[in-house]
Amino acid sequence: MAAEIQKELERLSVVAIAMFNRGRQAVKDEEVDRDLRALLDSSGSTASRPPDMDERLTPAQLIVGRFFFVHESQASYGDTRWRTYEFLHATFGEYLTARLVANEIARLVRLHEVDGLQAVRQGVGRLRALLRFALLVSRRPIADFLAEFFAALRAFDPWRLEIADSIVGDLLAGALYSPTQADIADYAPAPISEIARCANLSANAVILRFLCAGHSTRVQVVQ
């Protein structure tokens, strides 16, 4: 049961970061489906579909239908129907976005412990994808939630904090060398240039290193 709850939260976190990386408070049904396929390898598949569930429901509909704090809007024209989703309060999405980034760093830390830095470099594609389309400090609570994640590591797992710092440092060193074999080519939530993607990744890696060191990132983002 606990493992399935974690999977559901991970899927919902993809909904949250779909909004964040598009710079919107709402996201379309087909955008969520596309992001789920790219980031989670079809995690919204029939494996999590109850046997009596309507087979016509999309992965996005299956996910958001289970959570009361996600609002669904519908519009139709002829035979075409559009659905969009948004969180009832922005803080839900901000927490889930930070949670997805933090969990991905934690996964890479565990990978580093077992197989070393080279394995991390081969498996860093999802973290790179998450960080290439928007600045973490553009939503203040996201950086605050991430700061709490690093603070917990500092207090209870300082050796893992050192590994996390080395992973983020390596991410920064390779931020301008893109694309790499590890990158997820199918994940493109916003139509921005490769230069902009590299700039976002570089800035976000710097932000994560500051947070890892226990520093504040209270800066103003100028558009």
N, C-alpha and C positions, 0 to 999 in steps of 0.2 A: 504493500500500500504506500509506504513512504517513498519508494522508488518511483511509483507512478505519479505521485504528487509532484515530485521534483521534475519529472518529464513534462507534466502539464504546465508548471511554472516556466520551464524553459521555452515551451512553445508560446506561451503568453508573452514572454520577454521578447520574442521575435516580433510580435505584434507591436510592442512598445517601441522597439528600436526602428521598426518600419516607419513609424511616425516621426521619430527623432531625426533619422537620417534623411528624411524628405522635408524636414523643416515645417511639419504640419501637426495639428492636433487631432487629425482624423486620417484614416487610411482606407483605401478601397479593398474590397474583397479579393479581387484578382492580384493586387499588389502583395497582400499577405500570403496568398497561395504561392506566388512566385518566390518570395523571400524564404518561405518555409522549405521549398524544394532546394534552394541554393544553400541555405545555412544548416539545415537539419536533415538533409537527405530524405525528404518526404516523411518527417516525423508525424505529420498529421494523417497518416495512412489508416487503412482499415484495422490495423493492429490495435488502435485505441478506440475503435468505433463499437459501441454496444450493438449486440446482435439485432435489436429491434429498431435501430436507428435508420432513418431514411437514407438510402444509398445515394440520393442526389445531392446531399449536403456536401459542401466543399470542406477541405481541411480548416479553412478560416472559420466557417460557420460552426464546425464542431468545437473549435477551441473557445470562441467568444461566447457560445451558448452556455458554457459551463460556469461563467463568472458573472455575478450580478453587477460588478462595477465597470462593465464594458457596455456602452450604449450602441445599439445598432440602428442605423437609419436606412430607409429603403426608398427608392424612386423607380418608376417604371415608365416605359414608353413603348407602346405596342407589345411585342413579345420580349422586349429587352428589359431586364431589371438590374438596377445598380444597388449595391449595398456598401455602406461605409461604417467604420467603427471608430469610436473614441472612448477614452476613459472618462468616467464621471467626474474625476478630479485628476488634474495633471500630475499630482504627486505619485499616483499609482504607476503611471508610465515612466516617470523619472526614476523611481526606485527599481523598477523592473529592468530598465535600460542599464543602470549601474550594476545591477545583479548579474546581468548577462556578461558584461565586460569583466567583472570580478571573478565570476565562475570560470571564464575562459582563461584568465591568468592563473587561477588555481589549478586548472587542468594541466596547463603547461608546466607549472611548478612540479606537479606529480610526475609528469613525463620526464622532466629534467632529472628528477631524483632516480628514476629507473634507468633511463637510456642516455642522459647527457644532453648537451647543448645542440649537437647536430640533429638529434631527433626533434628537438623543439623547433629548429629552423625548418624542418620538413613539415611540421604540424601547426605552424603559426598562421596559416592562411585565413582561418576564420577570425582571429583577433585582428589581423590586418584589415580584413573586409569591414569589420564593425567600426573601425576607427578612421576610415578614409573619406567619410562623407559629411561629417559635421564635427564641430569642436565641442568637447565635453563641457567646457566652461560656459557654453552658450546657454545652458540650463544650470543655474547655480546648485540646485539640490542634487543633480547627478554627481558633481564633483564632491559634494558633501558626503553622499552615501559611499562613494569610492574611498574617501578619506577614512571613513569608519572601517571599511574593509582592511585597509593597510594598517590602521591603528590596532585592530584585533591581531593581525599578524605580528606586529611589533611587540605586543604584550604577551602573546601566547606561543608564537612560532617564529622567533627572530631569525632562525636559520633559513626558514622558508621565505621570510622577507628579503633576505640577501639574494636568494635565488630569483625571486620576483623582480628585484631591482636589476639583476644581471640580464634577465629576459627582456625587460622593457628597454634597458640600455642597448641590447642587441637589436631590438626592434627599431630604435632611433637610428642606429648606425646604418641600417639597411633601408630606411624609409624612402630614400630617393632612388634606390635601385629597384625599379618596378616596371613591369610586373615580374613576379618570380614564379617558379614552378609550384610554390605552395599556395599562390593566390587562388581565390574562388572567382573564376571568370564570369559566372552567371549572376553574381550579385552586383547589381547596379541600380540602387534605389533612386539616385538622382543623376541627371544628365550634366555632370561636371567634367572638366578636362582632367587629363592625367596629371598635369601640373598641380591643379587644385587638390586632387586626391593625395598626392605626395605631401603637399603642404599641410593638409589636415592630419595626415598620419604623423608627420614630424612633430607638429604642435601637440598632438594628443600624447605622443610618447614623452615629450618634455613634461607635460602636465602630470602624467602618471609617475614620472620620476620624482617630481616635486612632492606629490602626495605620498609616495613611497618613503621619502625622507622625512615626512612629517611636517612639510611646509604648507602654508596656505596658498591657494590659487585664486585669491580674491582679486581678479583683474576684470577690467571692463572690455568687452568685446566690441570693437568698432567695425561696423559693416561697411 
